[in-house]
Amino acid sequence: MNCSERRHKILEKVEIEDFVDVIKLAEIYNVSDVTIRNDLKVLERQGFLERTHGGASKVRNKEYYPSISAVSSENLMSKKMIATEAVKLISDGDVIMIDVSSTCGELAKCIKKQKFQNLVIITNSFRTHAELMNVPGIELIFLGGRTNNQMECTNGEMTINMVNNLFADKTFLGTNGIDLKAGVTACNFEETAIKKAMIANSTKSYLLVDHSKFGKTNIALVSNFESFDRIITDNRVPKDYIDALGDKLLVSDDIK
């Protein structure tokens, strides 16, 4: 593992656990205490954590993720197009996981309109839960954990543990960036950890991402393209991605 990979892992760990210890990190990554302290110094200088006595902690009040309210109205027509296509992949009897992305919020609205007879939905999104609560034919499982007011969801180790004790037929996720070299990335390690758990605990995984996210990279790696059965997008996706991803892409140009 090179230093870049190690620092990425350290950031993931501090986001999930809030605090990391120098000695324990040195043992985990089989390097010296001096090396870990240097890693932490670099990451602090970049603004990703705060060094403390014996370790480092999460940066407080630092926004890694725009609020869900801020992004919900961005590219709304594209998100509606994507959601309209994504709901076609859901069948009665499915158990599905839905994450907290704004495009998945549009998917929840489409699910409500479809009048499914037997559907189980697992989510950590307060908005999705509110949208589908008391809808006939839908059983909701809400993932508990620490409340993230900015994203209007739950996250943290408790949420991940709940995901790891469940299994779904299909998972629907959004993200902040998709790049041919970097893969699928997001700008919040806690949400990324939940996305990874949802992918690992589902038979099929679908990425819902509008055209504005293509060609963008963020600090937290979600996955490579192979983890997704389909990448669902709108009809403004760049041509080089259509050529590169081929049948992996499902491009929607329909709004209902």
N, C-alpha and C positions, 0 to 999 in steps of 0.2 A: 504494500500500500504506500503510495507516494504522499508527500506532505499535503497536497491539494485534497486528495481523497480523505486523508485523516482529518483535516480541518472541517471538511464537509460533514463527516460523521460526528465530530465534536459538536458542531452547531445543531445537528439533529438532536443529539443527546441533551444539550442544555435547554433546547426549546421544550422538550418533553418533560424533563426532570426538574427544570428551573435552576438547578445548581449541579456543577460537576467538580470533582475533586482531582487535583493534579496527580496525586499518587495512584489513584484508581485508574485514571486515564493512561498513565504510563504503563501500568500492568496490562490493561486491555489491548493497547496498540503496540506493546513490546518495544517501547522506546524509553529514553531517559526522561527524568523529571525536567531537565533543562530544555529538552526538545518540546515537551508539552507546554512549558511556560512561554517558550518562544511562539508556539502556535497561538496561545491565548493572547499574547501581546499583539500579534498581527491581527487577530480577529477583533480585538478591542479597538485597535487603531482604525479598522474598517467600519466600526460602529455596530458590530453584530452581537457583542456581549460586554459584560463589565467584569473586570478582574476583581476578585476579592481575596481575603486571606486564605490561602490553601487551595484556591480554585477559581471558579468564575460563575457568574449568574446571568440570567436572561436580562436583556436591556429593558428597563421599565419604561412604559409609556411610549415605546417606539412602534410605529405602525408599519408592520410588514405587509399588510393587506389592506386595500381600500375597503371602506365599509360596504356592506351589502346594499345599503340604501343608496350609496353613491353610484354603484355600478349597475343597479337594476334597470335603469332607464337607458343605459348606453347600448346602442345597436339593438334596440328592442325588436324591430321587425326581423332582424336576422335571428335573434334568439327564439322568436315565435316560429320561424321557419324550421329551425333545428328541432324544437320541441315537437312540432307537428310530425316530423319524420321519425323522431325517437319513439313516440308513443305507439307507432305501428309495430314496434319490436316487442311490445308487451302483450302477453296473452293471459286470459283468465287462468287462475291457478298458480301464477308466478309468485315467487317471493323475490322482491327487488330491494336493492339499497340505493338511496339517493343522497348525494352529498349536498353541501350548503351553497353551491354556486348559483348565480342569478339565472343562468340558462336552465338549470335543474328546477328552479322555481317556476319557470314557464312550463316545464314538463309536468309539474304537479297540477297546474291549471288544466292542461290537456287531459291528464288522467281523470280529473274530476268530471270533465265533459263526456268522457267515454262510457261512463256508467258500467264499469266492470262489476261482475257478480261475485268474484272470489279473488281478491288480491291482497297480499301482505306487503306492506311497505315499511322498510327500516330506514330511519333518517336521524340526523343530528341537527336538522334545520328547524328552528321554531316557525319559520314562515311556511315551510312545507307541511309541518304538523298542523298548523292552524288552517291551511287551505283544505286539507283532506280529513280533518277531524269531523266525525259524525256523517261522513259520506257513506251511504249504504254500499255494501259489498267490499269495503276496504277495512282491513285490520291494520292498525298502526302500531309499530313498535318504536318508541322514542329512545334514542341512545343517551343515557345520562352522562354526567361529567361536569367539569367546570364550565360555567357560563362565560361565553365570549360575547359581550354586549355589542361590540363593533360589527361582528359577523352574524349576530343573532343566531347563535348555535351553541352547542356544547363541544368541548374538545379536551385534550389531555389524556393522561394514562388510563383513567377510568373509562373514557369513551372507547379508546382502542381495545381495552380488555373486553368490553361488551361486544364489539365487532368480532373479536377473535372467538367468541363463544356462540356466534351465529353463522349461518350459511345461506346464501342467496342464489337464485338462478341467474339473476342479472344485476349488474351494478351500472349506474349512470353517474358520471362524474363530469365536472367542469374543471377548467384550469386557467392560468394567466398567460401561459406561453407555450408555443409549440415551434420547434426548430429542427430542421433536418439533421443537423449535427448534434445538438444538445439533447434532443428528445422532448419529452413533456415535462415542463417545469412549473413551479409555483413560487410565490414569494413569502410563504409562511410555513415553517417547519411543522407546526402542530397539525395544521390542516393536511399537509403532505403525508404525515404519518397515518392519518385516518384514511386518506385516499389509498395508500398502499395496503392497508389492512382490508379495506373493502374489496380491492382487486384480488387479493390473496384468498378471500373467503367467498368468492363468487365463481360460478361456472363460466359466465360470460361477462365481459366488461366493455362498456361503451363510453367513449369520450365525446362530450358535447362542447364544441368550441367554435365561436364565430370567427369570421375572416380577420378581424382586428388583432387576434392573438397569434396569427401566423408570423414567423420570422422574429418572434420575441423570445428572450430567455430570462429566467429568474434564478435566484440562488438555490432553491430547493428542488432537487430532482424527484419527480414523481415516478417516472418509468420510461422505458423505451417504447417504441411503437408496437412492438410485438405483444405487449401485455394487453392490447385492446383488440377486440374482435372487429370493431368498426370505429372509425372516427367520423362523427356526424357534424357537418358544417353547412354553411349557406353557399349560395351561388356566386359569391364574390371572393372565393378562396383563390390565392395566387396559382397561376398555371404550373409553376415549377413544383408545387406540392402535389398537384393532381398527377403530374407525370411521375413523380418519385414514389408516391404512396399508392397509386393505382387503385385496385379493388378494395384496399383498406379504407378508402374514403367513401362516405355516403353523402352525396351533395344534394341538398334539398333546395327546391325553388318554388315550393308550394306553401301558401298561407291559407289556413282555414279558420 
